[in-house]
């Protein structure tokens, strides 16, 4: 999937949707599914990043 490197997007946390950029529909579906499953963890990581604290890791969509 080398062509994926040419895509980039910013995704909102609370209501997963593209804010800026572009992703193929299939990839956006995976990202959206993962973001919905990990909404609380994403919000916590975002708050940590804003406070210059370590963000930790969130498991991938398997």
Biopython code that builds the backbone (N, CA, C, O; Angstrom):
import numpy as np
from Bio.PDB.StructureBuilder import StructureBuilder

atoms = [
    (1, "UNK", "N", (0.827, -1.183, 0.000)),
    (1, "UNK", "CA", (0.000, 0.000, 0.000)),
    (1, "UNK", "C", (0.871, 1.247, 0.000)),
    (1, "UNK", "O", (0.690, 2.129, 0.839)),
    (2, "UNK", "N", (1.746, 1.324, -0.863)),
    (2, "UNK", "CA", (2.663, 2.443, -0.958)),
    (2, "UNK", "C", (1.954, 3.765, -1.252)),
    (2, "UNK", "O", (2.401, 4.823, -0.807)),
    (3, "UNK", "N", (0.861, 3.707, -1.992)),
    (3, "UNK", "CA", (0.154, 4.929, -2.373)),
    (3, "UNK", "C", (-0.453, 5.657, -1.182)),
    (3, "UNK", "O", (-0.748, 6.848, -1.288)),
    (4, "UNK", "N", (-0.649, 4.988, -0.056)),
    (4, "UNK", "CA", (-1.250, 5.613, 1.125)),
    (4, "UNK", "C", (-0.403, 6.765, 1.648)),
    (4, "UNK", "O", (-0.933, 7.675, 2.285)),
    (5, "UNK", "N", (0.879, 6.744, 1.397)),
    (5, "UNK", "CA", (1.756, 7.803, 1.877)),
    (5, "UNK", "C", (1.392, 9.148, 1.262)),
    (5, "UNK", "O", (1.767, 10.191, 1.797)),
    (6, "UNK", "N", (0.677, 9.141, 0.162)),
    (6, "UNK", "CA", (0.312, 10.397, -0.488)),
    (6, "UNK", "C", (-0.962, 11.002, 0.107)),
    (6, "UNK", "O", (-1.383, 12.076, -0.321)),
    (7, "UNK", "N", (-1.577, 10.340, 1.076)),
    (7, "UNK", "CA", (-2.787, 10.847, 1.712)),
    (7, "UNK", "C", (-2.484, 11.280, 3.134)),
    (7, "UNK", "O", (-1.649, 10.687, 3.816)),
    (8, "UNK", "N", (-3.163, 12.305, 3.563)),
    (8, "UNK", "CA", (-2.996, 12.828, 4.912)),
    (8, "UNK", "C", (-4.300, 13.502, 5.312)),
    (8, "UNK", "O", (-4.952, 14.141, 4.487)),
    (9, "UNK", "N", (-4.682, 13.359, 6.588)),
    (9, "UNK", "CA", (-5.914, 13.998, 7.039)),
    (9, "UNK", "C", (-5.862, 14.268, 8.529)),
    (9, "UNK", "O", (-5.185, 13.564, 9.279)),
    (10, "UNK", "N", (-6.580, 15.286, 8.946)),
    (10, "UNK", "CA", (-6.825, 15.561, 10.357)),
    (10, "UNK", "C", (-8.258, 15.116, 10.635)),
    (10, "UNK", "O", (-9.185, 15.467, 9.905)),
    (11, "UNK", "N", (-8.420, 14.335, 11.708)),
    (11, "UNK", "CA", (-9.726, 13.770, 12.041)),
    (11, "UNK", "C", (-10.160, 14.305, 13.406)),
    (11, "UNK", "O", (-9.358, 14.336, 14.339)),
    (12, "UNK", "N", (-11.414, 14.722, 13.529)),
    (12, "UNK", "CA", (-11.920, 15.173, 14.824)),
    (12, "UNK", "C", (-12.083, 13.974, 15.757)),
    (12, "UNK", "O", (-12.301, 12.851, 15.302)),
    (13, "UNK", "N", (-11.977, 14.217, 17.048)),
    (13, "UNK", "CA", (-12.041, 13.136, 18.033)),
    (13, "UNK", "C", (-13.477, 12.830, 18.439)),
    (13, "UNK", "O", (-13.889, 11.671, 18.398)),
    (14, "UNK", "N", (-14.235, 13.826, 18.826)),
    (14, "UNK", "CA", (-15.581, 13.608, 19.368)),
    (14, "UNK", "C", (-16.579, 13.050, 18.349)),
    (14, "UNK", "O", (-17.411, 12.209, 18.690)),
    (15, "UNK", "N", (-16.498, 13.502, 17.147)),
    (15, "UNK", "CA", (-17.367, 13.021, 16.077)),
    (15, "UNK", "C", (-16.458, 12.730, 14.890)),
    (15, "UNK", "O", (-16.270, 13.594, 14.034)),
    (16, "UNK", "N", (-15.883, 11.511, 14.824)),
    (16, "UNK", "CA", (-14.853, 11.236, 13.825)),
    (16, "UNK", "C", (-15.265, 11.608, 12.395)),
    (16, "UNK", "O", (-16.146, 10.990, 11.798)),
    (17, "UNK", "N", (-14.611, 12.619, 11.883)),
    (17, "UNK", "CA", (-14.832, 13.093, 10.523)),
    (17, "UNK", "C", (-13.596, 13.870, 10.100)),
    (17, "UNK", "O", (-12.854, 14.381, 10.938)),
    (18, "UNK", "N", (-13.384, 13.953, 8.812)),
    (18, "UNK", "CA", (-12.222, 14.682, 8.304)),
    (18, "UNK", "C", (-12.430, 16.180, 8.517)),
    (18, "UNK", "O", (-13.437, 16.752, 8.099)),
    (19, "UNK", "N", (-11.452, 16.798, 9.176)),
    (19, "UNK", "CA", (-11.437, 18.248, 9.359)),
    (19, "UNK", "C", (-10.696, 18.878, 8.187)),
    (19, "UNK", "O", (-11.101, 19.904, 7.642)),
    (20, "UNK", "N", (-9.600, 18.229, 7.822)),
    (20, "UNK", "CA", (-8.751, 18.748, 6.746)),
    (20, "UNK", "C", (-8.044, 17.574, 6.097)),
    (20, "UNK", "O", (-7.684, 16.615, 6.781)),
    (21, "UNK", "N", (-7.843, 17.630, 4.815)),
    (21, "UNK", "CA", (-7.116, 16.601, 4.094)),
    (21, "UNK", "C", (-8.036, 15.638, 3.375)),
    (21, "UNK", "O", (-9.210, 15.923, 3.138)),
    (22, "UNK", "N", (-7.469, 14.485, 3.031)),
    (22, "UNK", "CA", (-8.216, 13.520, 2.223)),
    (22, "UNK", "C", (-7.707, 12.113, 2.510)),
    (22, "UNK", "O", (-6.504, 11.895, 2.653)),
    (23, "UNK", "N", (-8.636, 11.158, 2.595)),
    (23, "UNK", "CA", (-8.318, 9.739, 2.735)),
    (23, "UNK", "C", (-9.233, 8.943, 1.815)),
    (23, "UNK", "O", (-10.368, 9.349, 1.564)),
    (24, "UNK", "N", (-8.748, 7.809, 1.310)),
    (24, "UNK", "CA", (-9.642, 6.923, 0.559)),
    (24, "UNK", "C", (-10.794, 6.460, 1.468)),
    (24, "UNK", "O", (-10.608, 6.325, 2.678)),
    (25, "UNK", "N", (-11.943, 6.225, 0.910)),
    (25, "UNK", "CA", (-13.132, 5.854, 1.687)),
    (25, "UNK", "C", (-12.884, 4.654, 2.594)),
    (25, "UNK", "O", (-13.312, 4.657, 3.748)),
    (26, "UNK", "N", (-12.212, 3.649, 2.101)),
    (26, "UNK", "CA", (-11.948, 2.449, 2.899)),
    (26, "UNK", "C", (-11.091, 2.775, 4.115)),
    (26, "UNK", "O", (-11.368, 2.301, 5.217)),
    (27, "UNK", "N", (-10.068, 3.570, 3.923)),
    (27, "UNK", "CA", (-9.179, 3.957, 5.025)),
    (27, "UNK", "C", (-9.946, 4.815, 6.032)),
    (27, "UNK", "O", (-9.815, 4.618, 7.240)),
    (28, "UNK", "N", (-10.733, 5.753, 5.549)),
    (28, "UNK", "CA", (-11.531, 6.591, 6.437)),
    (28, "UNK", "C", (-12.480, 5.726, 7.267)),
    (28, "UNK", "O", (-12.704, 6.017, 8.442)),
    (29, "UNK", "N", (-13.028, 4.689, 6.686)),
    (29, "UNK", "CA", (-13.887, 3.770, 7.431)),
    (29, "UNK", "C", (-13.150, 3.104, 8.571)),
    (29, "UNK", "O", (-13.683, 2.997, 9.676)),
    (30, "UNK", "N", (-11.924, 2.650, 8.318)),
    (30, "UNK", "CA", (-11.115, 2.025, 9.372)),
    (30, "UNK", "C", (-10.770, 3.027, 10.465)),
    (30, "UNK", "O", (-10.869, 2.719, 11.653)),
    (31, "UNK", "N", (-10.369, 4.213, 10.063)),
    (31, "UNK", "CA", (-10.003, 5.257, 11.029)),
    (31, "UNK", "C", (-11.213, 5.626, 11.883)),
    (31, "UNK", "O", (-11.093, 5.767, 13.100)),
    (32, "UNK", "N", (-12.362, 5.780, 11.261)),
    (32, "UNK", "CA", (-13.582, 6.130, 11.982)),
    (32, "UNK", "C", (-13.965, 5.039, 12.974)),
    (32, "UNK", "O", (-14.311, 5.331, 14.119)),
    (33, "UNK", "N", (-13.905, 3.804, 12.544)),
    (33, "UNK", "CA", (-14.231, 2.681, 13.437)),
    (33, "UNK", "C", (-13.301, 2.664, 14.639)),
    (33, "UNK", "O", (-13.751, 2.509, 15.774)),
    (34, "UNK", "N", (-12.000, 2.823, 14.394)),
    (34, "UNK", "CA", (-11.004, 2.831, 15.470)),
    (34, "UNK", "C", (-11.247, 4.005, 16.412)),
    (34, "UNK", "O", (-11.192, 3.840, 17.631)),
    (35, "UNK", "N", (-11.513, 5.184, 15.862)),
    (35, "UNK", "CA", (-11.720, 6.377, 16.686)),
    (35, "UNK", "C", (-12.957, 6.247, 17.573)),
    (35, "UNK", "O", (-12.939, 6.686, 18.723)),
    (36, "UNK", "N", (-14.017, 5.657, 17.059)),
    (36, "UNK", "CA", (-15.233, 5.457, 17.852)),
    (36, "UNK", "C", (-14.946, 4.495, 19.004)),
    (36, "UNK", "O", (-15.388, 4.723, 20.130)),
    (37, "UNK", "N", (-14.211, 3.430, 18.726)),
    (37, "UNK", "CA", (-13.874, 2.453, 19.765)),
    (37, "UNK", "C", (-12.974, 3.033, 20.855)),
    (37, "UNK", "O", (-13.011, 2.576, 21.997)),
    (38, "UNK", "N", (-12.176, 4.025, 20.513)),
    (38, "UNK", "CA", (-11.180, 4.570, 21.445)),
    (38, "UNK", "C", (-11.377, 6.059, 21.736)),
    (38, "UNK", "O", (-10.411, 6.766, 22.024)),
    (39, "UNK", "N", (-12.614, 6.536, 21.664)),
    (39, "UNK", "CA", (-12.879, 7.967, 21.834)),
    (39, "UNK", "C", (-12.348, 8.507, 23.160)),
    (39, "UNK", "O", (-11.710, 9.559, 23.186)),
    (40, "UNK", "N", (-12.602, 7.804, 24.251)),
    (40, "UNK", "CA", (-12.147, 8.277, 25.567)),
    (40, "UNK", "C", (-10.622, 8.319, 25.650)),
    (40, "UNK", "O", (-10.047, 9.272, 26.176)),
    (41, "UNK", "N", (-9.975, 7.281, 25.128)),
    (41, "UNK", "CA", (-8.510, 7.241, 25.145)),
    (41, "UNK", "C", (-7.925, 8.357, 24.282)),
    (41, "UNK", "O", (-6.938, 8.987, 24.663)),
    (42, "UNK", "N", (-8.531, 8.600, 23.125)),
    (42, "UNK", "CA", (-8.067, 9.675, 22.247)),
    (42, "UNK", "C", (-8.194, 11.030, 22.939)),
    (42, "UNK", "O", (-7.282, 11.854, 22.875)),
    (43, "UNK", "N", (-9.323, 11.255, 23.595)),
    (43, "UNK", "CA", (-9.529, 12.520, 24.303)),
    (43, "UNK", "C", (-8.489, 12.683, 25.402)),
    (43, "UNK", "O", (-7.952, 13.774, 25.592)),
    (44, "UNK", "N", (-8.201, 11.611, 26.126)),
    (44, "UNK", "CA", (-7.179, 11.663, 27.175)),
    (44, "UNK", "C", (-5.801, 11.957, 26.615)),
    (44, "UNK", "O", (-5.044, 12.736, 27.195)),
    (45, "UNK", "N", (-5.474, 11.342, 25.496)),
    (45, "UNK", "CA", (-4.179, 11.586, 24.853)),
    (45, "UNK", "C", (-4.085, 13.039, 24.373)),
    (45, "UNK", "O", (-3.037, 13.674, 24.494)),
    (46, "UNK", "N", (-5.176, 13.549, 23.834)),
    (46, "UNK", "CA", (-5.178, 14.933, 23.361)),
    (46, "UNK", "C", (-4.951, 15.901, 24.529)),
    (46, "UNK", "O", (-4.169, 16.844, 24.417)),
    (47, "UNK", "N", (-5.644, 15.657, 25.651)),
    (47, "UNK", "CA", (-5.465, 16.507, 26.831)),
    (47, "UNK", "C", (-4.032, 16.423, 27.343)),
    (47, "UNK", "O", (-3.447, 17.438, 27.719)),
    (48, "UNK", "N", (-3.463, 15.214, 27.359)),
    (48, "UNK", "CA", (-2.080, 15.041, 27.798)),
    (48, "UNK", "C", (-1.128, 15.805, 26.886)),
    (48, "UNK", "O", (-0.216, 16.480, 27.365)),
    (49, "UNK", "N", (-1.330, 15.706, 25.597)),
    (49, "UNK", "CA", (-0.459, 16.394, 24.631)),
    (49, "UNK", "C", (-0.530, 17.907, 24.816)),
    (49, "UNK", "O", (0.484, 18.597, 24.716)),
    (50, "UNK", "N", (-1.717, 18.414, 25.082)),
    (50, "UNK", "CA", (-1.884, 19.849, 25.291)),
    (50, "UNK", "C", (-1.162, 20.334, 26.551)),
    (50, "UNK", "O", (-0.820, 21.511, 26.667)),
    (51, "UNK", "N", (-0.935, 19.415, 27.491)),
    (51, "UNK", "CA", (-0.246, 19.745, 28.747)),
    (51, "UNK", "C", (1.206, 19.297, 28.738)),
    (51, "UNK", "O", (1.855, 19.265, 29.783)),
    (52, "UNK", "N", (1.719, 18.949, 27.561)),
    (52, "UNK", "CA", (3.107, 18.473, 27.418)),
    (52, "UNK", "C", (3.404, 17.247, 28.278)),
    (52, "UNK", "O", (4.512, 17.095, 28.792)),
    (53, "UNK", "N", (2.415, 16.382, 28.430)),
    (53, "UNK", "CA", (2.610, 15.113, 29.135)),
    (53, "UNK", "C", (2.662, 13.993, 28.099)),
    (53, "UNK", "O", (2.161, 14.157, 26.987)),
    (54, "UNK", "N", (3.260, 12.859, 28.454)),
    (54, "UNK", "CA", (3.288, 11.714, 27.526)),
    (54, "UNK", "C", (1.867, 11.270, 27.173)),
    (54, "UNK", "O", (0.980, 11.270, 28.027)),
    (55, "UNK", "N", (1.660, 10.896, 25.917)),
    (55, "UNK", "CA", (0.321, 10.524, 25.471)),
    (55, "UNK", "C", (0.015, 9.041, 25.577)),
    (55, "UNK", "O", (-1.156, 8.663, 25.531)),
    (56, "UNK", "N", (0.992, 8.208, 25.713)),
    (56, "UNK", "CA", (0.738, 6.780, 25.812)),
    (56, "UNK", "C", (0.389, 6.174, 24.456)),
    (56, "UNK", "O", (0.501, 6.829, 23.419)),
    (57, "UNK", "N", (-0.031, 4.921, 24.484)),
    (57, "UNK", "CA", (-0.361, 4.190, 23.262)),
    (57, "UNK", "C", (-1.801, 3.725, 23.305)),
    (57, "UNK", "O", (-2.345, 3.428, 24.369)),
    (58, "UNK", "N", (-2.414, 3.666, 22.124)),
    (58, "UNK", "CA", (-3.761, 3.155, 21.965)),
    (58, "UNK", "C", (-3.664, 1.954, 21.032)),
    (58, "UNK", "O", (-3.018, 2.032, 19.987)),
    (59, "UNK", "N", (-4.307, 0.834, 21.403)),
    (59, "UNK", "CA", (-4.215, -0.369, 20.564)),
    (59, "UNK", "C", (-4.761, -0.127, 19.153)),
    (59, "UNK", "O", (-5.683, 0.667, 18.964)),
    (60, "UNK", "N", (-4.186, -0.813, 18.172)),
    (60, "UNK", "CA", (-4.669, -0.674, 16.795)),
    (60, "UNK", "C", (-5.987, -1.402, 16.592)),
    (60, "UNK", "O", (-6.410, -2.190, 17.438)),
    (61, "UNK", "N", (-6.621, -1.138, 15.485)),
    (61, "UNK", "CA", (-7.816, -1.867, 15.086)),
    (61, "UNK", "C", (-7.331, -3.197, 14.507)),
    (61, "UNK", "O", (-6.568, -3.229, 13.542)),
    (62, "UNK", "N", (-7.787, -4.286, 15.114)),
    (62, "UNK", "CA", (-7.294, -5.604, 14.681)),
    (62, "UNK", "C", (-8.372, -6.339, 13.938)),
    (62, "UNK", "O", (-8.155, -7.465, 13.491)),
]
sb = StructureBuilder()
sb.init_structure("model")
sb.init_model(0)
sb.init_chain("A")
sb.init_seg("    ")
for serial, (resi, resn, name, xyz) in enumerate(atoms, 1):
    if name == "N":
        sb.init_residue(resn, " ", resi, " ")
    sb.init_atom(name, np.array(xyz, "f"), 0.0, 1.0, " ", f" {name:<3s}", serial, name[0])
structure = sb.get_structure()
